Amino acid sequence: MNIITDLSHFEKERCPNLVVALGNFDGLHLGHLKILEQIKTRARALGGRSAVFTFREHPQRVLHQTENPPILTSMVHKLYLLEQSGIDFCFLMDFTVSFSKKSPEDFVSEVFVEHLGAREVCMGFNARFGHDRSGDGSLMRKLAKRFGFEFLEVPPVEMENQVLSSSAIRALVCSGRLEEAARWLGRRYSFFGTVVGGSGRGAGLGFPTANLDPHNEVLPPEGVYAVWVKILECQLVNHSDGTLTLESSVERDQLEALLNYGKRPTFGASQKPIPEVHVLDYEGSLKNRTVEVTVGKRLREERIFADERALGEQIERDMEQGRAWFAQQTS
C-alpha cells in the first residue's frame, strides 16, 4: 500500500480508474470492511486501483481543540490494518483549521476531481465532508453528476438491531463489553502500544512488566486481563517519489501475557491509569518496541494490597488463572 501525504505527489494520469473511499475509518470495523470490499471489487471490475482518503489525526482534535480524543486506532495501527486489507493507496492528510473550512463543493472539486481524478467515490451512509460536516451522501451524489464520477453509498451494517459505528464500539470497550465489541469489529479488540520506561517494581517482585503508551487508543475498564502480545517492527519509509510505505514485520506473535491497567494503588496511586504487560515465559527485552495487545478476558478488578508480598501472591494466582484460560482457548 502506497501512502501519500501530499496530493501533488499523486500522478492521476497513471491511475485513470481510481476508486476512492472517504472516511475516518477509526477501528476498521465490519462496516468499514464492507466499504473496503466494495471499492476493491469495483477497482477490479474497472481494471483500476483502490484507495482510501483519511486523516492523520482525528478531526475532533482540530475542530473542538480536544487534546486527546479517544480513538480505537492510532495512525500507525490504522495504517497497519489498512495494509492488511489489501488497499492500493492511502491518502493520509493533515486535518487543519483551513482544511476544515473548505465547502463541500470545493473539497470534492479540489480533492477527488483535480488531484485524484477519481472514477468512483464511495462513502458510508453516515459519512460527512466539507465545512461544518455539511456534505452528505445526497450532496455527493449531486456533485458526482456535476463533475462526472460515479458515487457509491454503502448502507449501514446492523447487528442485534443496532447500527455499527466507531463511537458505539468505543463505548463498548470503555464499559468492558469486549465480546460485543469483538463481534462488531470482526476480531478481538486490540490496541497498539509503545513500550516506555517504568519504575521496575514488577521486576523487583519477580514479574517484569512493560509499561505501554497506547497513543490515546481507548482501553477497557481498569483491572487485570489475560491478553495476547504481538511484537512488531513498524516503520514509515519515505521514497523519492514523495510516497510512504509502512514496512512492518512480526517478530513474535500470540505471546500469552497478563495486562494490568490501573493506578497501582499498592505503591501509591498514580494520577492516571497505566497499562503494563507481563509476558508469560518470555525473557527478551521489549524496550522501545511496538506491540499489539489483543484483549482476551478480564480476570479481576484492580485492588490495593497490604504489602508487596500479598501483591506477589495475587499475581501468582492471576498467572495460574490466566494460563488455565489460555489452555481453554487452544483445547
Buried (B, 14 or more C-beta within 10 A) or exposed (E): BBBBBEBEBBEBEEBEBBBBBBBBBBBBBBBBBBBBBBBBEBBEEBEBBBBBBBBEBBBBBBBEEEEEBBBBBBBBBBBBBBBEBEBBBBBBBEBEEEBBEBBBBEBBBEBBBEBBBBBBBBBBBEBBBBBEEEBBBEBBBBBBEEBEBBBBBBEEBEEEEEEBBBEBBBBBBBEBBBEBBBBBBBBBBBBBBBBEEBEEBBEEBEBBBBBBBBBBBBBBBBBBBBBBBBBBEBEBEEEEEEBBBBEBEEEBEEBBBBBBBBBBEBEEEEEEBBBBBBBBEBEEEBEEBBBBBBBBBBBEEBEEBEEEEEBBEBBEEBBEBBBEBBEEEEE
